[in-house]
Amino acid sequence: MKMLALISQLAISMLTAVLLCGGIGYAIDAYFGTNVFVFFLILGIAGGYKACYNVICKFLGKDSLFENTKKDDN
């Protein structure tokens, strides 16, 4: 059940970020007639990956996945 909850939370985090930023970009394009939709879509994808990274780190109980757990005492 924990893994199913994790997968669901990852999917919701990614979709929320992409759809929210994509919607904002689309609204700005429709209102001002610009071409910033792609920028906001990429921003949403990056934000979704960051949110997923934070969820996975929280699930594993770490501050970062790249932290060095073994230090040399030279």
N, C-alpha and C positions, 0 to 999 in steps of 0.2 A: 504493500500500500504506500510506503514511503517513496518508492521509485515512481509509482504512478502519479503521486502528488508532485514530485519534482519535475517530471516530464510535462505535466499540465501547467505548472507554474512557469516553466521555461517557454512553452508555446504562447501562453498568455502575455508574458513579458515582451517577447519578440513582436508578436502581432500588434500589441497595444502601441509600442513605440513606432513601428513602421506605419500603421494606419493613422495615428495621430499626426505625425510629421508629414505624411503624404497628404492628409486632408488639409493641413495648414498651407502646404505648398500649393495645392490645387486651388484653395480659396484665394490666396494671394495672386495666383495667375489669373483667375477669373475676374477679380476686382481691378487689378492694376494692368492686366495685359502683359505681364512679364513672363519670363521663362525660368522661374526658380523652383519648379516642381522637382526636377531631378536633384537639385542640391538638397532640398528638404527630405527627399526620399533617401538619399545617401546618409544624411544626418540621422534619420530615423533608424536605418539599418545599423549604423555605428552605435547609436544609443541602445538599440535592442541587444547587440552583442555585449555591451558593457553591463546591461541589466542582467543578462544571462550569466556573465562572468561573476557578478556579485552574488547571484543566487547559488551558483555552484560552490563558490568559496564559503558562503554561509552554511551550506549543506555539509561541506567537509570540515567545517570548524577551523578554517584558516583565514588569515588576513590576506594572503596572496597565494596563488598556485605556484609562484616562482620563488617563494621564500626558501632560503638556504637553511635546512634543518640541521645540518652537520657542519660544525666549524672546526677548523684545524687549530690546534694549540702548538704552534711552532716556537 
